[in-house]
Amino acid sequence: MTDLIFVADEAAMLLLGEKLASKTTAPAVIFLHGDLGAGKSTLARGFMKGLGYRGRVKSPTYTLVEPYELEGSTIYHMDLYRLADPEELEFIGIRDIMSDNSICLIEWPEKAGNRLMKPTISININYLDNGRNVKITATDPAIQSFINEL
């Protein structure tokens, strides 16, 4: 269990995503929990930047999934908020997406029922005054140790 990390603003959320990316390798499944507007997509943009992606990171709100190709791996940013039924994940190829050479950033994973792999990293973002409290837990002890030092 980790302590909460206070994130004051958008720039700090981007930086947190970058730092987390510096310690994450494929395969990985990252669950992003939080209310609408909490900063899940902002953290994902920072994560992509931390992996070296220099293009625009689009919100997958309407497409459900946006893939990004990076040096031998694919990063999938998913937003399941509009998912009407977990069965829809089969139509977008969820089994192929969650592969050995991918990192999956999944917003609103609770909408998927039991159709997702267990997360490597779980991130909970909650409003706190003008900032956010972020709680990160990881199954990999090395990543968890890094998180505990943030």
N, C-alpha and C positions, 0 to 999 in steps of 0.2 A: 504494500500500500504506500502511496506517495503522499507527500504534503501537497497542498494546493499551490499553484503557481499563479501569481497575480500578473495579468497582462493589461497594461494601461491603455493601449490604443492599437490601431490598425498596424502601425509600423512594428510594434512589439509582437503582434500576432504573426506577422510575416517572418520576423526574425526567429521566433519559436519554431515555425515550420521549417525554416532553413536549418536550424540546429538539429532538429529531429531527423531530417533527411541525411545529415552528415553521418549518422550512425545506423541507418536503415539500409539493408540490402535485400534483394529478391531471394526467395519469395517472401512476401509480407502482405498481410491483410490488416488494414488500419480502419477501425471503426471511429467515426466522428459523430458524437452525440451532442445535441444542444438545440435550443429553441431556434425559431426563425430569426435570422439576423445576428446570431450569437458570434459568428466568426469562423464557421466550419470551412467555407470556401476560401476565406482569406488565409487560413492556416494551410489549406491545400495549395494555394498559389505560392506561399513561402516555401513549402515542401518541394514543389516543382523547381523553383529557383535554386534551392539548395542542392538539387540533383544535377543542376547545370542547364536546365531548360530555359531558353531565352525568349521563346515566343509568348504569345498571349494565351493565358489559361482561361478557357471559357467555362462558365457555369453550366453543368450538365442538367440543370433543372428540367428542361424540356426534352432533351435527348436521352436522358437517364445515364448515359455513359459517354465519356470523352477519352479516347486513347491517345497516348503520347509515346512515341518511339524514342528511346535513349540508349545509346551504346549497349546493345545486346539484351536489353530488357524493355518491357512495355509497362508504362504506368497507366492505370485506369482510374479515372476520377469518376465516381458514380454518385448520383443524387437520387435516392429512392423515394423521395417525398411524394411524388405523383404516382407511385406504383399502386395500382388498384388491387392487384392480387399477386402474391409471391410467385405464382406459376409463370407470370410474365418474364421472370428472370431466365427461364429456359429459352424463351424466344430471342433474348439478346445474347445467348451463348455463355451463360455464367460459368459453366463447367470449363470452357476453353479460356475464359478470362482469368480465372483463378488458377494459374499455372506456375510451374517452377521458376520461370523467368519474369514474373510479373510482380508489381507492387500495386495493390488495390486500395485506394482511398475511398471509403464508403460513407457517405452522409445518409442519415436516417436508416441505419442497418436493421432496426427493429421492424421495418416494413417488409423485410424479406422472410419473416418467419424463421424456419430452420434450414433455409436453402443456401446459407453462406457457411464458409469454413469458420472455425473459431478465430478470433482476431489475434494477431501477433502483438498489436498495440491497440489499446482502447483509450480514446480521448473524450473527456466530458468537459464541455464549455458551458459555464453558467454566468449570467449577468451578475455584476457586483458594482453598485453605484455607477460610475462612468466607465468602468473597465470590465474585465472578465476574470473569473477564477477558472483555472484549467487544471484538471486532474488527469494525469497520464499514467497508465499501467501497461507493463509489457511482460510477455511470457519469457523473453530472452533476458537472462540475468545481466548480460553486458549492457543491453539497452536500458534495462531498469536502473542499473547503477548510474549510468549517464544521466538519466532523467532525475534521479534523486539528487544529483549535483547541480541541476539547473536552479 
